[in-house]
Amino acid sequence: MKKILLTEDQMPQQWYNVLPDLPTPLAPYLHPETLQPLKPEDLAPMLPQAIIDQEFSSQRWIDIPDPVRDLYRMWRPSPLYRADRLERALDTPARIYFKYEGVSPAGSHKPNTAIPQAFYNAEEGIRRLTTETGAGQWGSALSFAGSLFGLDVVVYMVKTSYEAKPYRRLLMQTWGAEVHPSPTSLTDAGRKILAENPESPGSLGIAISEAIEDALAREDTNFALGSAMNHVVLHQTVIGLEARKQLELVDDYPDVVVGCVGGGSNFAGLTFPFMPDRLSGARPTRFVAAEPAACPTLTRGTYGYDYPDTAKLGPLLPMRTVGHGFVPAPIHAGGLRFHGDAPTLCLLHDQGYVEARAYQQNEVFAEAIRFARSEGFVMAPESSHALRGAVEEALAARESGTPQVILFGLSGHGHFDLAAFDAFLAGELEDFDTNAEEIERALAELPRVPL
């Protein structure tokens, strides 16, 4: 294994905004009540002005504030590794690299956006943040960031993950957060779901609804989103910007970049800094999005307008979706159980710049075990989807004899996911097939708004 490092001085000073480089303009967000194009001021009740400005910005490069860069230095730049032991295990001529985000205090890529979101909210006098979390990486990251800026953080954690991942909850509480299993009886949105199904496992869409409702009820509170929207994608581009510099140090450039996709911020953060070369025709790099078969948004969803949450409180986003009412099976990759994806990612997928593949639990855990036994790292179930995509590319290179350069994102460690590895090793891990009828029922509830 070869580690490729940057110095602190080489850490990016700006985030990359993909909006100016998209092949066609992104369709506008829509107001959830009027269905008219969303105005920046419509987001003021739940987001700080600096974040709103970034959400609508047409600037290609946006400065990273010095206080944010100072905190990034706690773990950034993150390492890039050459996975030569995995290459030998696969007997492939491909060169495989992975960008490792598990070195952050929260153990994943999520602090890349949690810290600037906490910073901007604190700068504007907000004292309390609410949020959702699936597997707990985002909730952990915001709890960590909130502790740095003296903010109270309230996390609505998808119930199936709350029960399956108690150490994620304890990590959030260690940083001072208040954590609730969603759906709860604390909000109208949660009470409605519980009335319909007292045993609901929860979903990110439900948790988002509860967090937004909570934020809108108090003047001292804002909502912080962990994925999908443009400002979140923007902050995550530090990943790909660093990876580009690191590959330059070894005179390499990826033929294919693979990332896991739940809401899309991790995938976009790694891939978007490489995307302008593909869009301009300078490089033929392929981009592969790996998602769970239990929540197949890119592979089986519809491209259109949908709400980001079950209660329809957030703005309608132009995205590929399986429906805001869709409740995925309780897979261990809880961070990938979101019904839609980032609008920018969905546009690029729709126009053929991003490929998508869906994987079952057992096949991705099998790859995670092989990776742990070759490279040593135990990765999060979410990241193992990206690994599976990278391995497929490496095996294809073996068959063709082509020495491809493959870059994938290892978005977080799996130290709090060992119960899932235990289930896999015991042969008790279940695969889930989402049937067409489930998706059709959820898609029937989409708003009748043309894209």
N, C-alpha and C positions, 0 to 999 in steps of 0.2 A: 504494500500500500504506500502510495506517495501522497504526502500532504502538500498542498500548494497554498501558501499564505500571502496575504497582503499586510502592509503596515497600517497603522492607524491613519497616517497621513494620506494613504491611498483610498480610504473609505469615501464613497460618493458624497459630494457636497450638495447635490441636487437630486430630486426624484424625477423620473421620466414619465411624462404624460402621453399616452398613446393616442388620445383623441385627435390631435392635429394630423396624425399619420394614417388614420383609418381610411380604407379604400373608398368608403362612402360615409356620409355623415350619420352619426348615431341618431336614431329616432328619439324624440323628446320623452322625458318622463311625463306622466300624466297625474293630475291631482286626483286623489282617491274618491272624492265626492263629485266634483264637477266634470271629471274626465277631460279637462282642458289641459294644455301644456303646463307643466309645473313651472312656477316662477321661483327664483331663489328665496324670496321672502316667505314662501310657503313652508320652507323647512326650518324657519327661525324658531318655532316652538320647541324643537327637539335637537337642533344641532348648533354649535357655535358658528359665528360668521366666517371665521377663517376656514373651517371645514366646508361650509357652503360655497365659499369662493373657489376652493379647490375642486369641488364637485362639478362646477360649471366652467372651469377654466379651459381656455383654448391655448394656453402657453405650453410649449413642449417641455420646458425644463422649469421646475419649481424648487426654489431654495429650501434646503433643510435647515430649520432654525438651529443656532448654535447650542442652545440647551438640549435639544433633541439629539444632536450629534454627540454631545458630551455623554449622554446616557447610553446611546448606541455603543459607545466605546467599552461598555461593560462586557460586551461579547462580540462586537463587530470590529473588523471584518470577520465573517465566519469562514471556516476552512472549506476548501475544495479538495476532494480526494480522487486519486486515480484508483479504481477498484481492480487492481491487477490480479488479486487472488480470485475474485469472482470471474474474471476473464479466463483464468486457467481452469476453473471449475466448469465453465461452460464450453471450453475448448473453442473459443471464438477469436477471430482476428480483429474484432471490434475493440476499440479503446473506450472504456466506460469510465465516466467521471460522475461524481455525485456531490452536490452542494449541500452541506450539512448544517441545518438550522437548529438542531437539538442542543447547541451550546448556549442558547439564551437561558437566563435564570428561570424562565417558565417552561423551558424544554421544547419550544417550537418556534416557528416563524412569526407567531402572532404578535409578540411585542414590537415588531417593526411598525405596526400601525397603532397598537395600544398606547405606546409612549407619546407619539404626536397627538393622538386624540385627547389623551389626558392633559397634555401640555396646553393645547388650544382652549380646552374647556376651563382649565384653571386660570389661564390668562384673562378670560372673559368673566370670571367671578362665579362660575358654576361650582357648587360644592358637592354635588351628588350625581352619580351616573348609574343608569340601569342598562342591562344588556341581556342577551341570550347566550347560551352556549350549548353545543352538541356534546362532543366527547369531553369537553372541559378545557381544551387548550386555549380557546379564546377567553373564556371566563377567568382562567388562571392568569393570562397575560394582562387583562384589564385590571384584575385585582392587584397584580404586581405594580402596574403603572399607576394606579390610583394611590397606592401606598407611597409612591415617590413624590406625589404632588398633594398629599393630604386630602384626597377626595374619598368620600363614602361611595362604595360600589355595591350594587344589588344585582345579583345574577339569577336569572331564571334558567335553570339547567334542565334540559330534556330528561324526563323522569327515568327512562330506561337507562340513560347514562349515569344519572344521579345514583341509581341503585347498583349499577355494574362497576362504577369507577369511584369508590368512596375516597380514594386518596387524592383524586383531582379536587373533590369537594373540600377535603381537608387542606389542600394546598391553598385554595382560594381563601378559606377561613383563616389560615395562618397569616395571609397578607391583609386580613381585616375585612374581607367581603362578607356580605350576607347572602346566603345561597338558598334558593327554593327549588324543589322539584316541580317542574312544569308538565302538565297544567296544575295550577294551584287554585285555591278558593279565595285568593287575595284580589283577583281582578275579574271584571265582567267577562272578559274573553276566556279566562280559565274556568270560571264557574259554568259557562255555557258548554264548554267541551266536557266537563265532568258530568253535567246533567245528561248529556247524550251518551257518554261512555265513561262510567266511573273508573274503569280499568285502562283508560287511554295510556299508551306508552309515551305519549308526547311526540312532538316534532319540533324542528327549528322554526317552522312557520308559526306554531302555537306560542313558542317561547318568545319570538319576536313580538307578537301581538301583546303579550303580557308586559314585556319590557317597555314598549312604546306607550301603552295605556298608563303605566306607572309614571313614566317621564312626563307625559302631557298633563298629569294631575297636579304637578308641583312646579312652582316657578324656579326653585333652586336646583332643578334636576334636568339633565339632558339624557338622550339616548345615544349609546355608542354601538355601532354595527361592526361585526367582525369580518365581513366579507361582502362581495358582490358589487357594492357601489363604487363609483370612480375614485373617490378619495382613498378608499381602502386599497384598491388596486395600485394606486399611485405610490402609496407609502411602501408597499411590498417590493417595488422595483429595485430597492437596494440589493436584493438577492441576485437578480440577473445582471445588474451593473457590475457588481463585484465579480460574478462568475466570468463575465467577458474579460475583465482585466486579468483574472487568474489564468484563463486559458491562453491569453496572449503571452503570458510568462513562459509557457511551454510550447508556444508556437502551434496551437491547435485551435480548431473552430468546430462546433458541433454540426454534424449532418442531420441529427435528430435530437430534439429536446422533449423530454417526457415529464409530466407532472400530474399529480392527483388533483381531482376536481370535486369539490363540494359546492361551494359558492363561487370559487374561481380565483380568489385573491392569491393563493399560493402559486397556482399554475401561472397566472398572469405575471406575478412578481418575478418568476424565473424566466418566462419566455418573452415577455414584451420587449425587454431591452435588445433582444435579437431580432424582433419582428421587422424593424425598418429595413434590414438587409433583404429579407424575403419580399417585402412589399415593393421595394425598388427594383427587384430583380438581380441584386448584387450577389445573393446567395440563394441556393435552392433548399435551405434548411426546412425540414419537416417538423411539425409540432403535434405531439400526441397527448391528448387529454384522457386520463384513466379514471373511470368512475365505477361505483359499485352497481352490480346488476340489480340490487334491491332498490336503487333510486336512480334509474337510467335517464337522467334529464337530457343529455346531449344525444344519446343513442336512440331514445324512443319518445322523447318529448316533442312538443309543438312549439314552433317559433312564433311568438306573438306577445301581446301584452298580458301581464299577470301581476297580482299583488305579491309582495315579498312575505306576507304574513297571512295567517288564517283568518283573522278578524277584519282584514281589508283596511287597516289603519295607515299603512305605508303607501307611498306613491306607486302607481302602476309602472312597471319596468318593461322595456322591450327585451325579452329574453326567451330562451328555450326552457320550457317548463313541463312538468307532469301534473301541474295544478296545485294551487295554494292549499287545497283541502286534502292533498295526498299525504298519507302517513306511512312512511317507509317501514319495512320490517326492522326489528331491533338488532341490526348488525353491530359489530364491535367498532367499526369505523364510523363512530357517531358524528364526526366532523364532516362526513360526506353525505349526511341524510338531509340535504336541502332540496326543495322541490324545483328550484330554478338556479340559474347561473348568472355571472356578471354580464351585463349588457354588451360590454366591449368584446368579451370572449365569445359571446353568442353570435355577434355580428361577424367576427372573423371565422368562426366555425361555419356559419351559414354561407359564407362566400368562398369556402374551400381552403382557407389558410390553416385551419386546425382540424385534425382528425380526432375521432373519439372512439374509445373502446370501453366495454363494460366487463367487469370481472366478478366472479364469485368469491366468497370468503375463503374457502379452503384453498383455492389456487394461489391467492395472494399471501396467505399465511405460510404456505409451503415455500414460496420464494423468500419470505422474511426469515424463515428458519435456515435456508441455504445461505442467505446473506450473512446471518449471524455466525454461522459456522465457517464462513470463508473470510469475511471482513471484520467480524467481531461486534458490530453495532446491532443492538436490538432496536428495531424501528417501530414507530407507531403503525397501527393497522391502516391508517389513511395513506401513509407513505409507501406501504407495501403494494398499493395499487400502481403507483408510479414505477416501483421496482419491477413489477410484473410486465409492464409495458416495455421497460428498458431491456429486460431479459428476452422478450419476444423479438425485439430488434436485433439483439446480439446473436440469437439463434438463426435469424434470417441472414445475418452477415456470414455466419458459419456455413450455411447452405450455399450461399452465392460466392463465398470466398472474397467478399468485399470488405476491406478494413474500415468499417464505418466508425465515426466518432459519435458517441452517445453520451448525452448529459441528462441526468435525471435529478429531481429534487427530493432530498430526504428531509421532509418538512418538520420532523420532530422525533424524539426518542419514544420508545415503547415501555419505559420503566413502570408506568402506571397501568399497563395493559397486559400484565403477565397472566392474569386470570384467563384472558382470551387465548394466550399461547398455551396455557394449561389445557383448556378445552380442545384446542387443535391437537396437541400431542396425545391426548387421551382418545382421540377419534370422536369427540362429542360436539365438534363445531358444526353448525347447521348452515347449509346454503339455502338461500331464499330466491324463488323465482317470482317476479312480479308479473301477473297475468294481464293480458290486454284489457280485460273488463275493468280491473281496478284503475288503470290509467284512463280509460275512456270515461269512467264515472267522474274522476277528478277533473278531466279536461272539459267535461260538459258544463262545469261551473265557471269556466273562464269568462271574463267580461267580453261582451260583444263589441270590441273596439278594433278596427282594422289597423294593422301595423303600417 
